Amino acid sequence: MTVAELALEPRTLILEELQRCMDAVAETELLEAQRAILHAPRIFTAGAGRSGLALKMVAMRLMHLGLTVHVAGEVTTPAISAGDLLILASGSGTTSSVVHAAQVAKHAGAKLLVFTTAPESPLGLLADFRIIIPAAAKQEHDGVLSRQYAGALFEQSVLLLADVLFHQMWREHGESAASLWTRHANLE
């Protein structure tokens, strides 16, 4: 690592890595993901750790659009069934709880939208729709794909790419921000 790279301010480092990563995601993958989300009668999200937290934020935004969304593992989440969409995130594509959720959903006839760095992983191979994020997985510590800790770039990218999808769907739907706000939680 050069002295210049060591001196790079963390804000600049993170923004530059995010820009590179976002620019490398295939537009066709985003369009397919958008169609899958809009055509699903119900949407579920599942992930572990920070990826799971990012997907909870995604679920909230999709709910703001008026879509029926559930977060796997919550006590009020119903059974997934044929035609539903399960959105999953795992950088490695091998997180056991996430792969298991994918297998259960597939067995029920649901479709899978997967955010991953590893298209040939068990999770990537189960996917009906994939968004491949060229970021380091949490166990990649060589600094080649990201100089951030663990899977930070992947987790950040999941949230930002989902916000890109949300913004596009919101713009196309034509509802005002005030209209979306009426769906926001009022029991906070």
Disulfide bonds with the S-S distance in Angstrom:
none
